[in-house]
Structures are given as structure tokens and as C-alpha cells.
Amino acid sequence: MPHGASSDGGRVRAAEVVAALSLATDLGIAVPVEHGLHSTLFALRLGERLGIDAPTTMQTYYISLLFHVGCTATAQVGAELFGEDDALTTYATATRWGSRPQVMAGMARAVAPPSGNRCCAPPSSRAGCPSSSASTPP
């Protein structure tokens, strides 16, 4: 059988498509590659330890892989609102499940990133604003 060929006649399984979509999403939201896959493995191992049944295991698999899918749909709006296309991922995601003060601090850093590339002008008049591609988080 040629390298990469499927043993079931070349059919692509839904699980393979969802895993590929998860990898693409990892790249799009600037998290480490295979973040979604690692999260899924963690969730499945936790479910195994808890003794969950097969249907719940399958739901856990797909939900874990699809957790961030679609997060790139509003990337353009996020870049316009926050000044950097990865400001929310860099500064707010880390505090998503923290205490209220931690979440507010993360959102404040996303709204006014430490790199200083936040431009408060309306999107239609940002011609003179610094480019977000030149910025790098500290």
C-alpha cells in the first residue's frame, strides 16, 4: 500500500477532516500547533479515567477538536477593534478561566496591548496608524 493511502479504499473519515480543521485553526488563532489535538487527548484520557461510555467518549472527541473552530471568523473585526490581530489570543485567552480581576486584566491588555500598536481611530481613517504586522508581543 502506498504511503498515505487509506486501508478502507481511500475514503476520508470525518475524524481526519475534523483533526485537520483543528490543526488549521491552531495556526489561525496563534496557539501552538496541535493545541487542539493535545486538548482532545487530555479530555479523552480524563474520560477514560472517569469511565465514561462510548457515545460520550465520541462526543468528547469531536467537541474537544472543534472547540476553537470558527474563532478565526471574526479575526478582521478583532484586528480593527483591538489594534493587533492576535491581541485577544495573546493577552485575554490566558485569563479566560481565571478570577474576575484576572479576566478583566487580560481584556484590558487586549484592548490596549503593551506593544503600543493600538490605534483608536475609526477603521475607515486608520491610514496613518502603525501596522499590526510590525508588532510583536513582549
N, C-alpha and C positions, 0 to 999 in steps of 0.2 A: 504494500500500500504506500503511495507517495506521501512524503512528509506533509502534514497539514490536512490530509484527506480524512474525512469522517468515516467511521466504520458503518454508519447507517445509510449509506448510499449518497452522501454529500448533502444531506438535509442539515440545515442550521437550526439548532434548538433555541427556543425562546430564552433560556437561561444564558446562552452565549451572547445573544443580542443585548440582553439587559446588562450583562457584565461589561460588554464593550461600551455601551452607553454610559455606564458608571465611570469607566476609565476616562472617557471623553469629558464628562462633567468634572472630574477631578482636575483635569487640565484647565477647563474653562473657569473654574472658581478659585484657582490658585492654591489648592491644597496639595499635599504630597501625593504623587502618583500612587495608585492603589489604596488610597484612603478608604474609599467605599468598599473595596474588597476586604480590607483589614477589619473594618467595622462589621461587615457581614460575617466573617469568620468568628469574631468575638461574640456576636449575637447568637450564632449557631452553637458555639461551644457552651455559652451560658444556658441556652435552651436545652442542650443535651444534659447538662448537669441538673437542670430543673426537671428533667423527664417529660418534656412536652411531647405531644403526639405528632404524627407525620403531617397532617394538614397544617397545624400551627407552625411546624418547622418550615414548611414550604412558604407559608405567608411571611415568616420572619426573614427568609432568604430574599424574597423579592422586595419586601418593604425596606430592608436594610440597603440593598443595592440601589433602590430608587429614591432614597431619602433626599438627596440633593439634586436629582434630575429636574431640570426646569429652572434651577437657580440662575442660570445664565440668561434667561428670557428677558430680564429687566436690566441687564448689565449697562446698556446705554443710558437708561434713566438714572441708574445708580451713579454712573460716572458724572453725569450732569449735576446731580444733587450733592454728591459728596466730594467732587473735585478729583478723585482718583478712582480708577475703575476697580481697584481691589481694596478700597478703604474699609468696606464692611467686613470682608473676609479677614483682612489683616488685624483690624482693631476691635470689631464687635463680636465676631464668631467665638473668639476665645472666651468671652464672658457670657455667652448665651444662657448657660445654665447656672450662672453664679447668683449671688445675692442681688437684691435690687440696686444697691450702690455700685456693685461691680458692673452690672449691666449698663447702668447709666454712664459710668466712666468709660466703658467701651464704646458706647454710642457717641459720647462727646468726642472721643478721639477720632471716630469715623467721620463725624461732621466737620471737625477741624483737625485734619491729620497733622502729626508732628512735622512732616516734611514741608509744610507751609504751602503746598500747591493748591490749597482751597481757593477757589475763585467765586466770589459772591455775586458776580454779575449774572443777569439772566442768560440762559443758554443762547439766545439769539444775538447777544452782544459780547460774546467771550473771545473775540478775535485777539485781544491783547493779553489774555490770560496765559500763564505758563502752561506748557504741555504736560499732561499727566504721564506721558510715556517717559519723560526725562526724570521722573521722581522714583525714588526707591525708599521703602520704609526703613526706619532706623534698625 
